[in-house]
């Protein structure tokens, strides 16, 4: 990788850099004398995944030596360089802003203990070369990595240090479970499924206690000499990191965001106290990021998840600290489904982290884990590039997907439910190379971490891709964007928040605006259907409603029912009088659906269907919401949204 060393040039306080003119080589005798005069130090190398002091083993080990300690962070241009496929920056504006905030907070926390954070800008191995010239380094300690690019960087640093007789010591500290505490055979034969992994670690492993931060008075002093002590500069700006942004994008503030994230350990620990203890969120509102298939539970609400993932990804919050906080909550206020599910999600995070160590580069390659994606036909060429841009910009025409993609672009965050729907749509319906989506997420997410992002794509998303692209008239393959829209956003609140062009529509139409395709909104007023043409007699509708209610009551004991039936007499959309529809959640019994379909068929005799073109609403609903097997059907059936090639559906700009 072609890297250019940059140095922060503007004067400011608090941060330190090592940009100096190299000195000419000294004679052997003078070199030995200088070596003896160098200040001996220990270096704590903070990376972008351990920006904290609590539960931080490397800091505790370094300060236990009694030697001066350099706390180091490097803004390496490599992590802001263009990605190979999309040419997007590896670290985009949202995450770069969060990272800068986290670095500032780490420095402030160190200051409280009489320490400094020394911030450098340039290739990491070059920074260590310079430090080896300036100091007599006893050892360097840092957290271990699992993904290939991070591992290669560790090896380059190790080689530089070894040349100077310095050891790089790596410690495990990102996961809930420690690598050394895993069952002996787990990493040799890594489980094929998450469930198998979870059973093994819960039965045969344990969560270690947190590493205590050094007590006040036990912190070693910072160095008193060298360029790290003498040279003061400010943090790099976004522009200096190669991120050309306008003022609005750089601010990363959107009033629609569920949380106003601020990077740093202080904000992370504060939000843990706020959500878990003050709001009692785990008992009252928590559903879980990955708990998307439980009937009657909304996983996209503002407080349905903890929103802690950005702080966990940057190491501002330790997984063990969060786990200990959950157990303290259980002891004080009792166990609940929320506390159980949050622990489960910490283990899922571990599965992907340890999985990345076992899978290696397979999570970044087109053929996926164990070559499971080999032979899949992906779309290429200009049409594929256009489809990718529509997906990135939230312009696919499917509101449940587009709302999440626009939220992601505006805030750098969206829920796990939204990510899954959008990602499945990319690989199933757009048939695009899954790595394009992986690179976009790497660039845009504020909670990006390589094993979590690429592990999810390779293990959970790309493996659902069909072997061939969809045909012209094939129904939509990502049924979740229809099924989960009804479950998680039945009133279209989230869709309307991020797609304001749909705000004036009723919820059912906002979620599936292609229902309007059969209505000629441009025809003269005198040609509009009358109310008598649009609806059967009211007494017939009443009879159908009563029959549906009776059917629901008689079947409740034998079939799990989750329905929300609403047959309104009239809706008014854009000045056009339309027949209303009956909406049923995915797992309604088929007999009840037949009653609803007969009602809709009667209502549409004169006016035509509000579903896809040349397709009755009853047929579309049966094809799209019954064959999918409920909200848990991961692509087992194929829903029927609007027919036609993807992207040729009704867009959101309803004039």
SULNORRA-V276278 format. One record per backbone hydrogen bond with DSSP energy under -0.5 kcal/mol. NH is the residue of the N-H (numbers start at 1). CO is the residue of the C=O. E is the energy in kcal/mol with one decimal. If there is no record, write none. Layout:
BEGIN
((NH/CO/E) (NH/CO/E))
END
This chain:
BEGIN
((3/1/-0.9) (15/13/-0.5) (15/233/-0.6) (16/117/-0.6) (17/231/-0.8) (20/18/-1.0) (31/27/-2.8) (32/28/-2.2) (33/29/-2.1) (34/30/-2.7) (35/31/-2.5) (36/32/-2.0) (37/33/-1.4) (38/34/-1.2) (41/136/-2.0) (42/68/-2.2) (43/139/-1.9) (44/70/-2.8) (45/43/-0.7) (45/141/-2.5) (46/44/-1.0) (46/72/-2.7) (50/47/-1.5) (51/314/-2.1) (52/50/-1.7) (55/211/-1.1) (56/53/-0.8) (57/55/-0.6) (60/56/-1.7) (61/57/-2.5) (62/58/-2.4) (63/59/-2.4) (64/60/-1.1) (65/61/-0.5) (65/62/-1.1) (66/63/-0.7) (68/40/-0.6) (69/221/-1.3) (70/42/-2.6) (71/69/-0.6) (71/116/-0.7) (72/44/-3.0) (72/70/-0.6) (73/118/-2.3) (74/46/-0.5) (75/120/-3.3) (76/74/-1.2) (79/76/-1.6) (80/77/-1.8) (81/78/-1.2) (83/88/-2.9) (87/83/-1.1) (90/81/-2.5) (92/90/-0.6) (92/443/-1.8) (96/92/-2.4) (97/93/-2.5) (98/94/-2.0) (99/95/-2.9) (100/96/-2.6) (101/97/-2.2) (102/98/-2.1) (103/99/-2.4) (104/100/-2.2) (105/101/-2.2) (106/102/-2.2) (107/103/-2.2) (108/104/-2.2) (109/105/-2.4) (110/106/-2.2) (111/107/-2.2) (112/108/-1.2) (113/110/-1.5) (114/111/-2.0) (115/110/-2.7) (118/71/-3.4) (118/116/-0.6) (119/117/-0.7) (120/73/-2.5) (122/75/-1.3) (127/123/-1.8) (128/124/-2.0) (129/125/-1.8) (130/126/-2.0) (131/127/-2.2) (132/128/-2.2) (133/129/-1.1) (134/130/-1.9) (135/131/-2.6) (136/39/-2.1) (137/135/-0.9) (138/41/-3.0) (138/136/-0.5) (139/41/-0.5) (140/167/-2.5) (141/43/-2.6) (142/169/-2.1) (144/171/-2.5) (151/147/-2.5) (152/148/-2.5) (153/149/-1.8) (154/150/-2.1) (155/151/-2.0) (156/152/-2.1) (157/153/-2.4) (158/154/-2.7) (159/155/-2.2) (160/156/-2.0) (161/157/-2.6) (162/158/-2.7) (163/159/-1.8) (164/160/-0.8) (164/161/-0.9) (165/162/-1.7) (166/161/-2.9) (167/138/-0.6) (169/140/-3.4) (169/167/-0.6) (170/168/-0.5) (171/142/-2.3) (181/178/-1.5) (182/179/-1.1) (186/183/-1.7) (187/183/-0.5) (189/185/-2.0) (190/187/-0.5) (197/193/-1.7) (198/194/-3.0) (199/195/-2.2) (200/196/-1.9) (201/197/-2.4) (202/198/-2.4) (203/199/-1.9) (204/200/-2.5) (205/201/-1.3) (208/206/-0.6) (212/210/-0.5) (218/215/-2.4) (222/114/-0.5) (229/226/-0.8) (230/226/-1.6) (231/227/-2.8) (232/230/-0.6) (233/15/-2.7) (234/10/-1.3) (241/237/-1.2) (242/239/-1.6) (243/238/-2.6) (244/242/-0.8) (245/243/-0.8) (250/246/-2.2) (251/247/-1.3) (252/248/-0.7) (252/249/-0.7) (254/252/-0.5) (257/254/-2.1) (261/259/-1.5) (268/264/-1.8) (269/265/-2.6) (270/266/-1.9) (271/267/-2.2) (272/268/-1.9) (273/269/-1.9) (274/270/-2.2) (275/271/-3.0) (276/272/-2.1) (277/272/-0.6) (277/273/-1.2) (278/273/-2.2) (279/274/-2.5) (281/275/-2.8) (283/280/-0.9) (284/280/-2.0) (285/281/-1.6) (286/281/-2.7) (287/304/-3.3) (288/304/-2.2) (291/288/-0.6) (292/290/-1.7) (295/293/-0.6) (297/294/-1.8) (299/297/-0.6) (304/301/-1.1) (311/308/-0.6) (312/308/-2.2) (313/309/-2.7) (314/310/-1.5) (315/312/-1.0) (316/311/-1.9) (317/311/-1.4) (322/318/-2.1) (323/319/-2.4) (324/320/-2.5) (325/321/-2.0) (326/322/-2.2) (327/323/-2.2) (328/324/-2.2) (329/325/-2.1) (330/326/-2.3) (331/327/-2.2) (332/328/-1.8) (333/329/-3.4) (334/329/-0.5) (334/330/-1.7) (340/336/-2.1) (341/337/-2.6) (342/338/-2.1) (343/339/-1.7) (344/340/-2.0) (345/341/-1.9) (346/342/-1.5) (347/343/-1.7) (348/344/-2.1) (349/345/-1.9) (350/346/-1.6) (351/347/-2.6) (352/348/-1.8) (353/349/-1.8) (354/350/-3.2) (355/351/-2.1) (356/352/-2.2) (357/353/-1.2) (358/354/-1.8) (359/355/-3.6) (360/356/-1.8) (362/359/-1.4) (363/360/-1.2) (364/361/-2.0) (365/361/-0.6) (365/362/-0.7) (368/365/-1.8) (371/368/-1.6) (372/369/-1.9) (373/367/-3.1) (374/367/-0.5) (374/371/-1.7) (376/373/-1.7) (377/467/-2.1) (378/376/-0.6) (379/431/-3.6) (385/381/-1.9) (386/382/-2.5) (387/383/-2.4) (388/384/-2.3) (389/385/-2.1) (390/386/-2.3) (391/387/-2.2) (392/388/-2.7) (393/389/-2.5) (394/390/-0.7) (394/391/-0.8) (395/390/-3.4) (399/397/-0.7) (401/398/-0.9) (402/398/-2.7) (403/399/-2.8) (404/400/-0.8) (405/401/-2.0) (406/402/-2.4) (407/403/-2.1) (408/404/-2.4) (409/405/-2.1) (410/406/-2.0) (411/407/-2.2) (412/408/-2.4) (413/407/-0.6) (419/415/-2.3) (420/416/-2.5) (421/417/-2.1) (422/418/-2.5) (423/419/-2.7) (424/420/-2.9) (425/421/-2.2) (426/422/-1.7) (427/423/-1.9) (428/424/-3.0) (429/424/-0.5) (429/425/-1.2) (430/425/-2.1) (432/426/-2.3) (433/379/-0.5) (436/433/-1.9) (437/433/-0.7) (438/434/-2.0) (439/435/-2.4) (440/436/-2.0) (441/437/-2.5) (442/438/-2.1) (443/439/-2.0) (444/440/-2.4) (445/441/-2.3) (446/412/-2.4) (447/412/-0.5) (448/445/-0.6) (453/449/-2.6) (454/450/-2.1) (455/450/-0.6) (455/451/-1.3) (456/452/-1.7) (457/453/-2.1) (458/454/-2.6) (459/455/-2.8) (460/456/-2.2) (461/456/-1.5) (461/457/-0.5) (462/457/-3.2) (464/461/-2.0) (465/462/-1.7) (474/471/-1.1) (479/477/-1.9) (481/478/-1.3) (482/479/-1.6) (483/479/-3.0) (484/480/-2.8) (485/480/-0.5) (486/482/-1.2) (487/483/-1.5) (488/484/-3.5) (489/484/-0.6) (489/485/-1.4) (492/489/-2.0) (496/492/-2.4) (497/493/-1.7) (498/494/-1.7) (499/495/-1.9) (502/499/-2.6) (503/500/-1.5) (505/502/-1.7) (510/506/-2.8) (511/507/-2.3) (512/508/-1.2) (515/512/-1.9) (516/513/-2.0) (517/514/-1.7) (518/515/-0.6) (519/516/-1.8) (520/518/-0.6) (521/519/-1.4) (523/520/-1.3) (527/524/-1.6) (528/525/-1.5) (534/530/-2.0) (535/531/-2.1) (540/537/-0.6) (541/537/-1.7) (542/538/-2.6) (543/539/-2.2) (544/540/-2.1) (545/541/-2.7) (546/542/-2.5) (547/543/-2.5) (548/544/-2.6) (549/545/-2.4) (550/546/-2.5) (551/547/-2.5) (552/548/-2.4) (553/549/-2.1) (554/550/-2.5) (555/551/-1.7) (556/552/-0.8) (556/553/-0.5) (558/555/-0.8) (559/555/-2.5) (568/566/-0.7) (571/578/-1.6) (573/571/-0.5) (573/576/-2.3) (574/572/-0.5) (576/573/-2.3) (577/575/-0.5) (578/571/-2.2) (578/576/-0.5) (583/581/-0.5) (584/582/-0.5) (588/585/-1.7) (593/589/-1.9) (594/590/-2.0) (595/591/-1.6) (596/592/-2.0) (597/593/-2.8) (598/594/-2.3) (599/595/-1.8) (600/596/-2.4) (601/597/-2.6) (602/598/-2.0) (603/599/-1.9) (604/600/-1.2) (605/602/-0.9) (606/533/-0.7) (608/604/-1.8) (615/612/-1.4) (620/616/-2.7) (621/617/-2.9) (622/618/-2.5) (623/619/-2.9) (624/620/-2.7) (625/621/-2.6) (626/621/-0.6) (626/622/-0.9) (627/622/-1.0) (629/626/-1.5) (633/630/-2.1) (634/632/-1.0) (635/633/-1.9) (639/476/-0.6) (639/637/-0.5) (640/620/-0.6) (641/639/-0.7) (648/645/-2.4) (654/652/-2.2) (655/653/-1.0))
END
